[in-house]
């Protein structure tokens, strides 16, 4: 999901769907998206982790 273009392989989605509820899948996806946004934002402004 963090690569460009964003893609989740069908097999990975299927395996996650077996373990997680739809609500949990949404929460996981939102957390990944937020971390991806943060990492790209920080890179654009050359902000180092912990800085």
Biopython code that builds the backbone (N, CA, C, O; Angstrom):
import numpy as np
from Bio.PDB.StructureBuilder import StructureBuilder

atoms = [
    (1, "UNK", "N", (0.811, -1.188, 0.000)),
    (1, "UNK", "CA", (0.000, 0.000, 0.000)),
    (1, "UNK", "C", (0.858, 1.257, 0.000)),
    (1, "UNK", "O", (0.395, 2.321, -0.412)),
    (2, "UNK", "N", (2.091, 1.149, 0.452)),
    (2, "UNK", "CA", (2.956, 2.330, 0.525)),
    (2, "UNK", "C", (3.724, 2.569, -0.764)),
    (2, "UNK", "O", (4.350, 3.618, -0.919)),
    (3, "UNK", "N", (3.691, 1.630, -1.682)),
    (3, "UNK", "CA", (4.389, 1.842, -2.951)),
    (3, "UNK", "C", (3.518, 2.704, -3.859)),
    (3, "UNK", "O", (2.338, 2.927, -3.590)),
    (4, "UNK", "N", (4.124, 3.179, -4.931)),
    (4, "UNK", "CA", (3.386, 3.994, -5.893)),
    (4, "UNK", "C", (3.406, 3.290, -7.232)),
    (4, "UNK", "O", (4.495, 3.043, -7.751)),
    (5, "UNK", "N", (2.289, 2.955, -7.816)),
    (5, "UNK", "CA", (0.947, 3.203, -7.312)),
    (5, "UNK", "C", (0.606, 2.248, -6.160)),
    (5, "UNK", "O", (1.151, 1.149, -6.059)),
    (6, "UNK", "N", (-0.295, 2.691, -5.312)),
    (6, "UNK", "CA", (-0.701, 1.874, -4.159)),
    (6, "UNK", "C", (-1.433, 0.634, -4.660)),
    (6, "UNK", "O", (-2.374, 0.726, -5.447)),
    (7, "UNK", "N", (-0.985, -0.516, -4.192)),
    (7, "UNK", "CA", (-1.615, -1.778, -4.589)),
    (7, "UNK", "C", (-1.456, -2.779, -3.460)),
    (7, "UNK", "O", (-0.376, -2.915, -2.886)),
    (8, "UNK", "N", (-2.527, -3.471, -3.148)),
    (8, "UNK", "CA", (-2.491, -4.552, -2.171)),
    (8, "UNK", "C", (-2.780, -5.835, -2.938)),
    (8, "UNK", "O", (-3.855, -5.979, -3.519)),
    (9, "UNK", "N", (-1.831, -6.771, -2.946)),
    (9, "UNK", "CA", (-2.075, -8.028, -3.670)),
    (9, "UNK", "C", (-3.327, -8.734, -3.144)),
    (9, "UNK", "O", (-3.604, -8.719, -1.945)),
    (10, "UNK", "N", (-4.072, -9.346, -4.055)),
    (10, "UNK", "CA", (-5.315, -10.030, -3.686)),
    (10, "UNK", "C", (-5.095, -11.063, -2.590)),
    (10, "UNK", "O", (-5.918, -11.188, -1.683)),
    (11, "UNK", "N", (-3.987, -11.808, -2.665)),
    (11, "UNK", "CA", (-3.727, -12.842, -1.669)),
    (11, "UNK", "C", (-3.528, -12.237, -0.278)),
    (11, "UNK", "O", (-4.014, -12.782, 0.713)),
    (12, "UNK", "N", (-2.826, -11.128, -0.206)),
    (12, "UNK", "CA", (-2.626, -10.467, 1.083)),
    (12, "UNK", "C", (-3.959, -9.980, 1.641)),
    (12, "UNK", "O", (-4.245, -10.162, 2.824)),
    (13, "UNK", "N", (-4.769, -9.366, 0.793)),
    (13, "UNK", "CA", (-6.072, -8.886, 1.249)),
    (13, "UNK", "C", (-6.933, -10.048, 1.741)),
    (13, "UNK", "O", (-7.603, -9.933, 2.768)),
    (14, "UNK", "N", (-6.917, -11.155, 1.019)),
    (14, "UNK", "CA", (-7.699, -12.320, 1.416)),
    (14, "UNK", "C", (-7.248, -12.840, 2.777)),
    (14, "UNK", "O", (-8.074, -13.133, 3.642)),
    (15, "UNK", "N", (-5.922, -12.953, 2.963)),
    (15, "UNK", "CA", (-5.406, -13.454, 4.237)),
    (15, "UNK", "C", (-5.735, -12.513, 5.394)),
    (15, "UNK", "O", (-6.078, -12.964, 6.487)),
    (16, "UNK", "N", (-5.632, -11.219, 5.157)),
    (16, "UNK", "CA", (-5.994, -10.255, 6.203)),
    (16, "UNK", "C", (-7.487, -10.318, 6.512)),
    (16, "UNK", "O", (-7.891, -10.214, 7.670)),
    (17, "UNK", "N", (-8.301, -10.487, 5.479)),
    (17, "UNK", "CA", (-9.753, -10.558, 5.666)),
    (17, "UNK", "C", (-10.163, -11.770, 6.480)),
    (17, "UNK", "O", (-11.209, -11.756, 7.129)),
    (18, "UNK", "N", (-9.358, -12.812, 6.453)),
    (18, "UNK", "CA", (-9.649, -14.008, 7.246)),
    (18, "UNK", "C", (-9.384, -13.770, 8.735)),
    (18, "UNK", "O", (-9.971, -14.439, 9.586)),
    (19, "UNK", "N", (-8.514, -12.832, 9.043)),
    (19, "UNK", "CA", (-8.110, -12.577, 10.432)),
    (19, "UNK", "C", (-8.750, -11.333, 11.037)),
    (19, "UNK", "O", (-8.920, -11.247, 12.254)),
    (20, "UNK", "N", (-9.103, -10.371, 10.189)),
    (20, "UNK", "CA", (-9.582, -9.075, 10.675)),
    (20, "UNK", "C", (-11.010, -8.810, 10.217)),
    (20, "UNK", "O", (-11.423, -9.250, 9.145)),
    (21, "UNK", "N", (-11.750, -8.090, 11.041)),
    (21, "UNK", "CA", (-13.101, -7.667, 10.668)),
    (21, "UNK", "C", (-12.987, -6.516, 9.659)),
    (21, "UNK", "O", (-11.919, -5.919, 9.518)),
    (22, "UNK", "N", (-14.085, -6.204, 8.959)),
    (22, "UNK", "CA", (-14.042, -5.042, 8.060)),
    (22, "UNK", "C", (-13.605, -3.760, 8.775)),
    (22, "UNK", "O", (-12.855, -2.957, 8.221)),
    (23, "UNK", "N", (-14.078, -3.578, 10.003)),
    (23, "UNK", "CA", (-13.691, -2.384, 10.764)),
    (23, "UNK", "C", (-12.197, -2.378, 11.057)),
    (23, "UNK", "O", (-11.549, -1.334, 10.983)),
    (24, "UNK", "N", (-11.656, -3.533, 11.388)),
    (24, "UNK", "CA", (-10.223, -3.624, 11.657)),
    (24, "UNK", "C", (-9.404, -3.395, 10.390)),
    (24, "UNK", "O", (-8.328, -2.800, 10.447)),
    (25, "UNK", "N", (-9.903, -3.859, 9.251)),
    (25, "UNK", "CA", (-9.212, -3.608, 7.982)),
    (25, "UNK", "C", (-9.162, -2.113, 7.676)),
    (25, "UNK", "O", (-8.148, -1.602, 7.201)),
    (26, "UNK", "N", (-10.261, -1.420, 7.952)),
    (26, "UNK", "CA", (-10.298, 0.038, 7.748)),
    (26, "UNK", "C", (-9.289, 0.711, 8.665)),
    (26, "UNK", "O", (-8.543, 1.589, 8.234)),
    (27, "UNK", "N", (-9.265, 0.301, 9.928)),
    (27, "UNK", "CA", (-8.336, 0.902, 10.888)),
    (27, "UNK", "C", (-6.884, 0.648, 10.483)),
    (27, "UNK", "O", (-6.053, 1.554, 10.546)),
    (28, "UNK", "N", (-6.582, -0.576, 10.072)),
    (28, "UNK", "CA", (-5.225, -0.901, 9.622)),
    (28, "UNK", "C", (-4.844, -0.064, 8.406)),
    (28, "UNK", "O", (-3.748, 0.492, 8.347)),
    (29, "UNK", "N", (-5.748, 0.021, 7.444)),
    (29, "UNK", "CA", (-5.485, 0.799, 6.229)),
    (29, "UNK", "C", (-5.271, 2.275, 6.558)),
    (29, "UNK", "O", (-4.382, 2.913, 5.994)),
    (30, "UNK", "N", (-6.074, 2.817, 7.460)),
    (30, "UNK", "CA", (-5.920, 4.226, 7.865)),
    (30, "UNK", "C", (-4.578, 4.447, 8.550)),
    (30, "UNK", "O", (-3.920, 5.459, 8.307)),
    (31, "UNK", "N", (-4.164, 3.512, 9.402)),
    (31, "UNK", "CA", (-2.875, 3.659, 10.096)),
    (31, "UNK", "C", (-1.724, 3.621, 9.103)),
    (31, "UNK", "O", (-0.780, 4.403, 9.212)),
    (32, "UNK", "N", (-1.798, 2.721, 8.143)),
    (32, "UNK", "CA", (-0.740, 2.647, 7.121)),
    (32, "UNK", "C", (-0.725, 3.923, 6.292)),
    (32, "UNK", "O", (0.341, 4.474, 6.018)),
    (33, "UNK", "N", (-1.898, 4.394, 5.893)),
    (33, "UNK", "CA", (-1.976, 5.619, 5.092)),
    (33, "UNK", "C", (-1.428, 6.821, 5.851)),
    (33, "UNK", "O", (-0.727, 7.650, 5.270)),
    (34, "UNK", "N", (-1.734, 6.927, 7.135)),
    (34, "UNK", "CA", (-1.235, 8.035, 7.942)),
    (34, "UNK", "C", (0.288, 7.988, 8.055)),
    (34, "UNK", "O", (0.955, 9.015, 7.924)),
    (35, "UNK", "N", (0.830, 6.812, 8.294)),
    (35, "UNK", "CA", (2.292, 6.675, 8.392)),
    (35, "UNK", "C", (2.953, 6.997, 7.060)),
    (35, "UNK", "O", (4.005, 7.635, 7.023)),
    (36, "UNK", "N", (2.337, 6.556, 5.968)),
    (36, "UNK", "CA", (2.871, 6.851, 4.639)),
    (36, "UNK", "C", (2.858, 8.360, 4.378)),
    (36, "UNK", "O", (3.838, 8.919, 3.885)),
    (37, "UNK", "N", (1.737, 9.014, 4.713)),
    (37, "UNK", "CA", (1.650, 10.468, 4.566)),
    (37, "UNK", "C", (2.743, 11.152, 5.370)),
    (37, "UNK", "O", (3.447, 12.026, 4.864)),
    (38, "UNK", "N", (2.878, 10.747, 6.621)),
    (38, "UNK", "CA", (3.866, 11.357, 7.513)),
    (38, "UNK", "C", (5.281, 11.188, 6.971)),
    (38, "UNK", "O", (6.070, 12.133, 6.977)),
    (39, "UNK", "N", (5.594, 10.006, 6.511)),
    (39, "UNK", "CA", (6.938, 9.748, 5.979)),
    (39, "UNK", "C", (7.218, 10.596, 4.740)),
    (39, "UNK", "O", (8.309, 11.149, 4.595)),
    (40, "UNK", "N", (6.247, 10.697, 3.862)),
    (40, "UNK", "CA", (6.454, 11.499, 2.640)),
    (40, "UNK", "C", (6.538, 12.988, 2.962)),
    (40, "UNK", "O", (7.355, 13.706, 2.386)),
    (41, "UNK", "N", (5.699, 13.446, 3.875)),
    (41, "UNK", "CA", (5.736, 14.842, 4.297)),
    (41, "UNK", "C", (7.094, 15.171, 4.901)),
    (41, "UNK", "O", (7.721, 16.169, 4.544)),
    (42, "UNK", "N", (7.538, 14.321, 5.821)),
    (42, "UNK", "CA", (8.831, 14.552, 6.473)),
    (42, "UNK", "C", (9.983, 14.530, 5.477)),
    (42, "UNK", "O", (10.912, 15.329, 5.591)),
    (43, "UNK", "N", (9.937, 13.636, 4.515)),
    (43, "UNK", "CA", (10.981, 13.581, 3.509)),
    (43, "UNK", "C", (11.015, 14.864, 2.694)),
    (43, "UNK", "O", (12.090, 15.377, 2.384)),
    (44, "UNK", "N", (9.831, 15.390, 2.343)),
    (44, "UNK", "CA", (9.766, 16.616, 1.541)),
    (44, "UNK", "C", (10.422, 17.797, 2.261)),
    (44, "UNK", "O", (11.003, 18.675, 1.623)),
    (45, "UNK", "N", (10.324, 17.810, 3.592)),
    (45, "UNK", "CA", (10.898, 18.898, 4.363)),
    (45, "UNK", "C", (12.200, 18.507, 5.063)),
    (45, "UNK", "O", (12.704, 19.225, 5.926)),
    (46, "UNK", "N", (12.734, 17.334, 4.662)),
    (46, "UNK", "CA", (13.999, 16.830, 5.199)),
    (46, "UNK", "C", (13.981, 16.759, 6.725)),
    (46, "UNK", "O", (14.965, 17.086, 7.389)),
    (47, "UNK", "N", (12.834, 16.321, 7.267)),
    (47, "UNK", "CA", (12.709, 16.141, 8.714)),
    (47, "UNK", "C", (13.137, 14.720, 9.046)),
    (47, "UNK", "O", (12.596, 13.756, 8.505)),
    (48, "UNK", "N", (14.096, 14.603, 9.926)),
    (48, "UNK", "CA", (14.593, 13.284, 10.322)),
    (48, "UNK", "C", (13.700, 12.686, 11.398)),
    (48, "UNK", "O", (13.102, 13.415, 12.190)),
    (49, "UNK", "N", (13.607, 11.350, 11.428)),
    (49, "UNK", "CA", (12.828, 10.714, 12.488)),
    (49, "UNK", "C", (13.323, 11.145, 13.863)),
    (49, "UNK", "O", (14.528, 11.219, 14.103)),
    (50, "UNK", "N", (12.395, 11.424, 14.753)),
    (50, "UNK", "CA", (12.745, 11.858, 16.092)),
    (50, "UNK", "C", (13.177, 13.321, 16.151)),
    (50, "UNK", "O", (13.499, 13.829, 17.225)),
    (51, "UNK", "N", (13.186, 13.997, 15.010)),
    (51, "UNK", "CA", (13.637, 15.380, 14.970)),
    (51, "UNK", "C", (12.539, 16.288, 14.926)),
    (51, "UNK", "O", (12.743, 17.502, 14.888)),
]
sb = StructureBuilder()
sb.init_structure("model")
sb.init_model(0)
sb.init_chain("A")
sb.init_seg("    ")
for serial, (resi, resn, name, xyz) in enumerate(atoms, 1):
    if name == "N":
        sb.init_residue(resn, " ", resi, " ")
    sb.init_atom(name, np.array(xyz, "f"), 0.0, 1.0, " ", f" {name:<3s}", serial, name[0])
structure = sb.get_structure()
